[in-house]
Amino acid sequence: MARLHYRSECFERKTLTTYFRSSDDDSTTPYQAGTMEILRDDAVLKAGFWVATPADVPQPVEIPLPIDRTVLMLRGVMTYEVPDGPTYVIRAGDSVSFPKGTTIRLSVQEPVRQFFVDYR
């Protein structure tokens, strides 16, 4: 039987830098958008936790996904909008999955902690 041992030093803590495009300006401006705690990062999968507040993501962030991404929201509220597609408001306990090639626009309404898996 496998045992799970949680030790904070097993995480590689990274700061996620991302880009946003405001609706009236098509230039990109980098800014810090929360922190990531990476559990696995190899040629096939990247998995871990993303933590962010509305102050970390002051405007909606548009992200083209070069990978398949699945998210389980552990805390908070955020919105994922697919241009010309559906909008998902996810809360603690909700999950959402996006196929490779999808462009998403995300915004954070309440401080969030989510578990994510990216399949390359």
Salt bridges, closest charged atoms under 4 A:
GLU9 OE2 - ARG7 NE 3.14
GLU12 OE2 - LYS14 NZ 3.69
GLU37 OE2 - ARG13 NH1 2.60
GLU37 OE1 - ARG113 NH2 2.96
ASP41 OD2 - LYS14 NZ 3.61
ASP41 OD1 - ARG120 NH2 2.84
ASP42 OD2 - ARG40 NE 2.62
GLU62 OE1 - ARG105 NH1 3.73
ASP118 OD1 - ARG69 NE 2.76
